[in-house]
Amino acid sequence: MMPKSDTKEPCTQGAASHVIVIEDDAEVALVIKEGLVANGFSVTHAPTIGTGRTMLAEREWDVIVLDLMLPDGSGLDLAKSLRAAGNETPILMLTARDTVQQRVEGFRQGADDYLCKPFDVDELAARLEAIVRRVRTSDRQKLHYADIELDLLTRKATRAGSELTLSARETELLAFMMRHPEEILPRERILRQVWGDEAEDDSNVLNVYVNYLRNKVEGCLHPRIIHTVRGTGYMLSELEPDALH
């Protein structure tokens, strides 16, 4: 069964959302890809679960379009295993059979939306846009790394579920580091991003605030997560900096 598609001019507004389409029917996949590209998406096709798993492990995706029946397994099983592994990438599931029981099972296994074949590609694009918009809105409000969570709207920070009492500057410093986890952040870059025009290159203010933040985020109960990279700056990481290279 083929999805229906109308030719549209590509959308050029904003950054393209990256979609992986895991679908074994090459003709259906081509129509989906052409239709989504015309709606402004960046699309990659995986014909099997095995290929899809490899691609999902290689990079982050904004959304997964997942066929229910694939030659090397079930889309439901893939969705279930992704969620069990902590992969929260949104999933829109495609199926040739539309029953309430099947949809319920799909949602239980981790699907975010469901679409029955044949379908209009513009409807698929609209549903994907809604999913991505919802996720990006949520992502903009909350930052996560390891067992640390920071709500940018309420300015509430927690580690392992325990609330951290942070000043405004400490919150800004933590937010910047959480946006760049496991990345060596030079002192000058941190000062420029967090202190802006108030920053002074030879100022000791960064050392002081990193120590404040360490005392509150790590204390005596939690392992080191804010590391000093000698001669360069700092890094937010569960592992020692040397272990990441």
Buried (B, 14 or more C-beta within 10 A) or exposed (E): EEBEBEEBEEBEEEEBBBBBBBBBBEEBBBBBBBBBBBBBBBBBBBBBBBBBBEBBEEEEBBBBBBBBBBEEBBBBEBBBBBBEEEBEBBBBBBBEEEEEEBBEBBBEBBBBBBBBBEBBBBEBBEBBBBBBEEBEEEEEEBBEBBBBBBEBEEEBBEBEEEEBEBEEBBBBBBBBBBBBBEBBBEBEBBBEBBBEEEBEEEEEBBEEBBEBBBEBBBEEEBEEBBBBBEEBBBBBBBEEBEEEE
